[in-house]
Structures are given as structure tokens and as C-alpha cells.
Amino acid sequence: MTNVLHQLCWRRLLLLPAALLLTVSVSGCRVEQTSEGELPDVDIEAGEAPTYDVEGPEVDVSTEERTIKVPTLDIEPPSEDVE
């Protein structure tokens, strides 16, 4: 129980200076807008994307005929006496 109270005490001691600093920084200065802002004038000209000359590698795509051995399956239909 005393450990919890000790932690709460330290938290309060750390929060107090932070709260005071925040209060001073917020209330310590006054800001007034003296003139309206304005965006700069910008001229945008049409551009051109770069061009590339790309040559891919030569790929030989060919097929060949192969025979594959497949196992045979003997499937017997169920007898008609099954309910």
C-alpha cells in the first residue's frame, strides 16, 4: 500500500512542474494577426516525361511431348443392399 502511495506522490511531484510550465508558456505570450496571408503566384508549365529504350532478354519458349505413367484405380460401386 505504501508503494502505491509513494508512486502517486512522485507522479504528482512530476506533474506539477509540467503543468506550471505549460500554463506559463500558454499565458506568457500574446499573438495577434497583423496582416492577411497570401499564396505566392506560381506559373506551372507543361513538362515531359522521360523516355526509355528497353530491350528485354530473348526467351526460348518451346514444348516437348512426354508420356507420364499414371496409376490405375479399380473402383467398385457400392452394393444395392446399403440403406
Buried (B, 14 or more C-beta within 10 A) or exposed (E): EEEEEEEEEEEEEEEEEEEEEEEEEEEEEEEEEEEEEEEEEEEEEEEEEEEEEEEEEEEEEEEEEEEEEEEEEEEEEEEEEEE
